[in-house]
């Protein structure tokens, strides 16, 4: 499957979950969600990760389609949130958690 066809397929899949999806910005074929509360703890959430634009607030979303459980990980992104991107990691801190 070529890149354009894969992008269209991923967009259709995401729109079933979030009808406000307008554009995929970035895709990782596999991601694992770790939670930080004084130490890093692996959660049961793992699968493809999507960063995308939405037609309604919040205008950006981050979603991991969980392969281990029917419940996916979703967070609506705000310009006040902190996102660090490295070659291997994406670290997200909500502005609400820092208050």
VEXTOR-598362 format. One line per field, with one value per residue: x, y negated, z of N, C-alpha, C in turn; residue in one letter. Coordinates in steps of 0.05 Angstrom, whole numbers, plus 5000, padded with zeros to 4 digits. Layout:
n_east	c(X_...)
n_north	c(Y_...)
n_up	c(Z_...)
ca_east	c(X_...)
ca_north	c(Y_...)
ca_up	c(Z_...)
c_east	c(X_...)
c_north	c(Y_...)
c_up	c(Z_...)
code	c(a_...)
end
This chain:
n_east	c(5017_5013_5040_5002_4953_4953_4953_4902_4870_4883_4863_4808_4797_4809_4770_4724_4728_4738_4701_4715_4765_4809_4859_4916_4975_5021_5047_5060_5079_5080_5071_5081_5047_5070_5063_5077_5088_5123_5155_5169_5117_5095_5036_4977_4968_4982_5001_4987_5004_4974_4979_4939_4899_4840_4771_4743_4748_4786_4835_4875_4895_4918_4925_4927_4915_4893_4918_4913_4867_4798_4794_4820_4877_4869_4883_4865_4899_4928_4952_4980_5001_5058_5103_5153_5197_5237_5285_5268_5227_5165_5146_5095_5065_5011_4983_4948_4963_5009_4993)
n_north	c(5023_4957_4894_4851_4877_4906_4863_4841_4885_4889_4839_4846_4887_4861_4821_4849_4854_4803_4756_4704_4701_4670_4669_4711_4704_4728_4795_4852_4918_4952_4943_4935_4921_4887_4869_4815_4809_4790_4832_4869_4907_4962_4966_5003_4987_4990_4983_4958_4889_4826_4759_4704_4655_4620_4601_4574_4545_4581_4560_4594_4662_4721_4788_4856_4916_4968_5032_5070_5065_5045_4991_4931_4886_4818_4749_4682_4628_4568_4501_4486_4531_4574_4603_4647_4670_4722_4765_4816_4810_4781_4732_4711_4659_4636_4571_4563_4600_4577_4535)
n_up	c(5000_4982_5007_5006_5002_5051_5087_5076_5092_5147_5164_5155_5192_5240_5239_5249_5303_5322_5296_5282_5259_5215_5189_5185_5220_5239_5245_5283_5278_5321_5390_5460_5520_5575_5642_5686_5752_5798_5783_5723_5695_5661_5622_5601_5550_5483_5415_5348_5340_5332_5312_5303_5267_5284_5272_5310_5377_5424_5378_5362_5367_5401_5394_5415_5387_5420_5424_5463_5492_5491_5502_5480_5482_5489_5480_5481_5452_5475_5462_5506_5529_5540_5497_5484_5436_5415_5382_5397_5434_5454_5496_5536_5571_5605_5609_5650_5689_5708_5738)
ca_east	c(5000_5030_5037_4977_4930_4955_4944_4873_4859_4886_4845_4781_4796_4808_4745_4704_4731_4735_4691_4726_4791_4811_4885_4936_5000_5043_5038_5080_5066_5078_5077_5073_5041_5080_5052_5097_5080_5148_5171_5155_5102_5083_5008_4970_4962_5003_4991_4995_4999_4967_4977_4922_4885_4811_4754_4732_4766_4813_4841_4894_4891_4938_4910_4939_4895_4903_4916_4909_4842_4781_4796_4843_4887_4865_4885_4863_4922_4925_4977_4994_5013_5086_5109_5181_5200_5264_5285_5255_5206_5148_5138_5072_5056_4988_4986_4931_4978_5030_4981)
ca_north	c(5000_4933_4875_4836_4896_4911_4838_4840_4906_4881_4817_4858_4902_4841_4806_4865_4850_4774_4745_4677_4702_4657_4675_4725_4689_4747_4822_4871_4944_4964_4927_4945_4899_4889_4848_4806_4800_4794_4851_4878_4932_4970_4973_5024_4975_4990_4986_4936_4862_4806_4731_4694_4630_4623_4578_4561_4545_4572_4561_4615_4686_4742_4812_4882_4937_4989_5059_5088_5060_5029_4963_4918_4862_4793_4724_4658_4612_4539_4487_4483_4556_4576_4627_4650_4691_4731_4786_4840_4805_4757_4728_4692_4649_4619_4546_4566_4615_4560_4514)
ca_up	c(5000_4980_5030_5004_5009_5079_5100_5073_5108_5175_5168_5157_5217_5262_5237_5263_5332_5326_5271_5278_5247_5188_5176_5200_5220_5244_5252_5291_5275_5347_5413_5486_5538_5602_5659_5705_5779_5813_5768_5698_5698_5635_5623_5582_5524_5462_5388_5331_5351_5312_5319_5281_5269_5288_5263_5334_5400_5419_5349_5357_5384_5401_5400_5411_5383_5438_5415_5486_5506_5474_5508_5468_5496_5474_5494_5464_5457_5478_5458_5532_5536_5535_5483_5477_5416_5410_5362_5407_5453_5455_5524_5536_5597_5603_5624_5674_5709_5719_5754)
c_east	c(5018_5023_5011_4953_4930_4946_4914_4859_4860_4867_4816_4778_4793_4782_4722_4705_4727_4727_4702_4754_4791_4837_4903_4962_5024_5033_5063_5067_5063_5087_5068_5069_5052_5069_5074_5084_5103_5166_5155_5142_5089_5053_5002_4964_4986_4990_4999_4987_4994_4966_4961_4909_4855_4796_4742_4753_4764_4821_4862_4890_4914_4923_4928_4916_4905_4897_4910_4882_4824_4783_4822_4853_4883_4870_4882_4885_4916_4952_4993_5007_5043_5091_5139_5183_5230_5262_5268_5230_5190_5139_5118_5066_5033_4992_4969_4946_5000_5019_4981)
c_north	c(4975_4914_4860_4853_4902_4887_4836_4861_4899_4858_4827_4872_4882_4826_4822_4860_4820_4761_4717_4677_4689_4665_4690_4709_4707_4773_4837_4899_4958_4945_4941_4921_4905_4865_4841_4795_4807_4815_4859_4905_4938_4977_4995_5013_4976_4995_4962_4909_4843_4778_4718_4668_4636_4598_4563_4562_4571_4578_4582_4638_4705_4767_4837_4902_4962_5017_5079_5085_5043_4999_4951_4896_4838_4770_4701_4639_4582_4526_4483_4508_4557_4603_4627_4674_4697_4753_4810_4835_4780_4754_4705_4685_4630_4593_4548_4581_4598_4539_4522)
c_up	c(5000_5003_5030_5012_5039_5096_5099_5091_5138_5182_5171_5183_5240_5262_5249_5293_5338_5299_5264_5265_5219_5174_5195_5198_5223_5253_5261_5291_5301_5369_5438_5505_5565_5617_5680_5730_5798_5801_5743_5703_5670_5639_5603_5554_5506_5435_5371_5343_5328_5325_5296_5288_5269_5278_5286_5356_5415_5390_5342_5376_5381_5410_5396_5409_5398_5427_5438_5499_5488_5479_5498_5487_5478_5492_5473_5472_5457_5472_5484_5541_5527_5521_5476_5458_5413_5389_5371_5424_5446_5484_5525_5565_5593_5619_5650_5696_5722_5737_5784)
code	c(x_x_x_x_x_x_x_x_x_x_x_x_x_x_x_x_x_x_x_x_x_x_x_x_x_x_x_x_x_x_x_x_x_x_x_x_x_x_x_x_x_x_x_x_x_x_x_x_x_x_x_x_x_x_x_x_x_x_x_x_x_x_x_x_x_x_x_x_x_x_x_x_x_x_x_x_x_x_x_x_x_x_x_x_x_x_x_x_x_x_x_x_x_x_x_x_x_x_x)
end
